[in-house]
Amino acid sequence: MQLQHPIRLIPAALLLAVAPAAFAQSSVTIYGVVDVYTAYQKSTVGGKDTSLWAMGNNGQMTSRLGFKGVEDLGGGYRASFNLETGFDPSTGGLQNSYRYFDRQSWVGLGGGFGEVRVGRQNSVMFLYSGNMDAFGAATYGSAYNNFANWLARVDNDISYISPKFANTTLELHYSVGERAGSTAGNAVYQIGMQTQQGPVYVGSAYLNANNSTNTNSVKQFMLGGNVDYGSGKVYLAFFRTNEVISATTGNVFTNPAGKYDPAGAVVGNTAGDYHNTYSLSADYRINAQTTVGAGGGYVKDSSRYKNNARQFSLIVNYDLSKRTRLYAVASRLINQNTAAYRMTGASFTASQALSPDAGASETGVQLGIRHTF
């Protein structure tokens, strides 16, 4: 038997030695959430007292399947990506039939300078809101989520996320409008800052979304945070949006584009007309497994309609493990004048919720289970 020349074995030996280290520099993670609940709602719909029992999804978190990865490029640089799709575990269907990766689909480049990402991304307000509310800005119980109506994610988004300094990060976003002859038409601009200073967290964000001709804009501002008092947290939140958009009378943010479209039920653009949302909530850890919380919110309509509303809620969370949680929520939402706010959860599915008549109040109860993997 003839042996290979020793010199010819060197490249193969080097490959075997180097390959494990090279592959170790890259990683891909598959993750997800399955959130299902049984719920009861009661309100006035079509002039009649109406109740609804439903099996829903997306109570505390939207059910999802995601893929994220990081590759070490050397020299302190890295490439990353995130693909994430929402689904309905009660039917097995996609959360949004018009696209597959409806929640996130971006690729980025990071290093000591921070990180730049391009693609469909979560908005700054969506990312910060859960830190401003004992209900995680979700479930029937979150007045902040039910009243504020911020934009959750944006297409064609270019973002910059700063490195952390003094436990503080800054984000800048520009969403390309893709309008010929204009860089501002249909563009969305965002800026956000969040900081953790000991037991105190504070986050703030601003969003401006232009229509296609850059003649009208949705303008939104968020400020809030929490204080950890040792056995739980106290949360404060504020949200302001101009009259172009309102959860009471219409929503001009269109799907699937995630952009401002004046054809999408504009309610007016009177200078000085705003909807301001105020939220106060708190939670308390009874033991390592059990947390209880309570809170409320108020939305004030500065327009002549005075479509104000308020809500009060309770929540109990019981962790069976680090990944599996049982939760229970009870809530009462009171609409005034012709306001028609409703309880939605982490995301709204029309078949799983009632839409109250103008001025009708609503009662809701949820019993759910959430598993993360």
ChimeraX attribute file (.defattr): number of C-alpha atoms within 10 A of each C-alpha:
attribute: neighborCount
match mode: 1-to-1
recipient: residues
	/A:1	3
	/A:2	4
	/A:3	5
	/A:4	8
	/A:5	8
	/A:6	7
	/A:7	8
	/A:8	9
	/A:9	10
	/A:10	11
	/A:11	10
	/A:12	11
	/A:13	10
	/A:14	10
	/A:15	11
	/A:16	11
	/A:17	11
	/A:18	11
	/A:19	10
	/A:20	10
	/A:21	10
	/A:22	12
	/A:23	11
	/A:24	10
	/A:25	13
	/A:26	15
	/A:27	12
	/A:28	13
	/A:29	10
	/A:30	12
	/A:31	13
	/A:32	17
	/A:33	21
	/A:34	22
	/A:35	27
	/A:36	24
	/A:37	22
	/A:38	17
	/A:39	23
	/A:40	18
	/A:41	21
	/A:42	20
	/A:43	22
	/A:44	18
	/A:45	15
	/A:46	11
	/A:47	11
	/A:48	9
	/A:49	11
	/A:50	14
	/A:51	17
	/A:52	14
	/A:53	13
	/A:54	15
	/A:55	16
	/A:56	23
	/A:57	30
	/A:58	28
	/A:59	29
	/A:60	25
	/A:61	21
	/A:62	25
	/A:63	25
	/A:64	23
	/A:65	18
	/A:66	18
	/A:67	16
	/A:68	17
	/A:69	15
	/A:70	19
	/A:71	18
	/A:72	18
	/A:73	14
	/A:74	9
	/A:75	8
	/A:76	10
	/A:77	15
	/A:78	18
	/A:79	18
	/A:80	20
	/A:81	19
	/A:82	22
	/A:83	20
	/A:84	19
	/A:85	21
	/A:86	24
	/A:87	23
	/A:88	20
	/A:89	18
	/A:90	13
	/A:91	10
	/A:92	8
	/A:93	11
	/A:94	18
	/A:95	25
	/A:96	16
	/A:97	9
	/A:98	10
	/A:99	12
	/A:100	16
	/A:101	20
	/A:102	22
	/A:103	23
	/A:104	22
	/A:105	22
	/A:106	21
	/A:107	19
	/A:108	18
	/A:109	19
	/A:110	21
	/A:111	17
	/A:112	12
	/A:113	13
	/A:114	16
	/A:115	19
	/A:116	20
	/A:117	21
	/A:118	20
	/A:119	19
	/A:120	24
	/A:121	25
	/A:122	18
	/A:123	22
	/A:124	26
	/A:125	25
	/A:126	15
	/A:127	13
	/A:128	23
	/A:129	25
	/A:130	17
	/A:131	20
	/A:132	29
	/A:133	31
	/A:134	30
	/A:135	30
	/A:136	18
	/A:137	24
	/A:138	25
	/A:139	30
	/A:140	32
	/A:141	35
	/A:142	32
	/A:143	35
	/A:144	33
	/A:145	27
	/A:146	25
	/A:147	28
	/A:148	25
	/A:149	19
	/A:150	25
	/A:151	19
	/A:152	15
	/A:153	20
	/A:154	25
	/A:155	25
	/A:156	21
	/A:157	23
	/A:158	20
	/A:159	22
	/A:160	20
	/A:161	18
	/A:162	19
	/A:163	17
	/A:164	13
	/A:165	9
	/A:166	9
	/A:167	11
	/A:168	16
	/A:169	17
	/A:170	18
	/A:171	19
	/A:172	18
	/A:173	23
	/A:174	21
	/A:175	25
	/A:176	19
	/A:177	23
	/A:178	14
	/A:179	13
	/A:180	7
	/A:181	7
	/A:182	14
	/A:183	13
	/A:184	21
	/A:185	22
	/A:186	25
	/A:187	26
	/A:188	26
	/A:189	20
	/A:190	21
	/A:191	20
	/A:192	23
	/A:193	19
	/A:194	20
	/A:195	18
	/A:196	16
	/A:197	11
	/A:198	9
	/A:199	11
	/A:200	14
	/A:201	18
	/A:202	21
	/A:203	24
	/A:204	22
	/A:205	24
	/A:206	19
	/A:207	22
	/A:208	16
	/A:209	27
	/A:210	22
	/A:211	22
	/A:212	20
	/A:213	12
	/A:214	14
	/A:215	9
	/A:216	17
	/A:217	24
	/A:218	22
	/A:219	19
	/A:220	24
	/A:221	20
	/A:222	24
	/A:223	21
	/A:224	23
	/A:225	24
	/A:226	24
	/A:227	19
	/A:228	15
	/A:229	11
	/A:230	9
	/A:231	11
	/A:232	17
	/A:233	22
	/A:234	21
	/A:235	23
	/A:236	22
	/A:237	23
	/A:238	22
	/A:239	25
	/A:240	21
	/A:241	21
	/A:242	22
	/A:243	23
	/A:244	26
	/A:245	28
	/A:246	23
	/A:247	17
	/A:248	21
	/A:249	18
	/A:250	15
	/A:251	19
	/A:252	21
	/A:253	24
	/A:254	15
	/A:255	13
	/A:256	12
	/A:257	15
	/A:258	20
	/A:259	25
	/A:260	29
	/A:261	22
	/A:262	21
	/A:263	11
	/A:264	14
	/A:265	16
	/A:266	18
	/A:267	16
	/A:268	16
	/A:269	15
	/A:270	11
	/A:271	10
	/A:272	10
	/A:273	16
	/A:274	21
	/A:275	26
	/A:276	21
	/A:277	26
	/A:278	20
	/A:279	26
	/A:280	22
	/A:281	25
	/A:282	22
	/A:283	22
	/A:284	18
	/A:285	15
	/A:286	11
	/A:287	9
	/A:288	8
	/A:289	13
	/A:290	16
	/A:291	18
	/A:292	18
	/A:293	21
	/A:294	23
	/A:295	25
	/A:296	23
	/A:297	26
	/A:298	22
	/A:299	26
	/A:300	17
	/A:301	21
	/A:302	16
	/A:303	15
	/A:304	7
	/A:305	11
	/A:306	15
	/A:307	22
	/A:308	24
	/A:309	25
	/A:310	21
	/A:311	26
	/A:312	19
	/A:313	23
	/A:314	23
	/A:315	24
	/A:316	18
	/A:317	19
	/A:318	17
	/A:319	16
	/A:320	13
	/A:321	10
	/A:322	10
	/A:323	11
	/A:324	16
	/A:325	19
	/A:326	18
	/A:327	21
	/A:328	22
	/A:329	23
	/A:330	20
	/A:331	24
	/A:332	21
	/A:333	26
	/A:334	19
	/A:335	23
	/A:336	17
	/A:337	13
	/A:338	17
	/A:339	23
	/A:340	23
	/A:341	31
	/A:342	27
	/A:343	28
	/A:344	23
	/A:345	25
	/A:346	22
	/A:347	19
	/A:348	17
	/A:349	15
	/A:350	9
	/A:351	10
	/A:352	17
	/A:353	24
	/A:354	22
	/A:355	18
	/A:356	23
	/A:357	20
	/A:358	20
	/A:359	18
	/A:360	22
	/A:361	22
	/A:362	25
	/A:363	19
	/A:364	24
	/A:365	22
	/A:366	24
	/A:367	18
	/A:368	22
	/A:369	21
	/A:370	22
	/A:371	18
	/A:372	15
	/A:373	11
